Amino acid sequence: MGNCRSGCRTQDHESYSACLRDASPAVANSTQTRSGLYAAEAKRDIESREYRAARAQGIQPATTQLPDIRQAVAASNKADTALTIRS
């Protein structure tokens, strides 16, 4: 009994590590929470990268939102010049 963890149902393992292996503990990724913060951070990262890339080309999107950034880049590509898009 001394080799098992306190939550062990069988209390018959030959070592503490055998008890842990039998319990099959799952490790959650600390960067991905169930609350959606990871997805929000990933979206902000994409938006900031695309906005910086657009600004580096001289394009000024109406906002920092992804659809506005992509619309400004597409319009600038079509016009073959850097544009300033206003809402």
Order of alpha helices (4+ residues) and beta strands (2+ residues): alpha-alpha-alpha
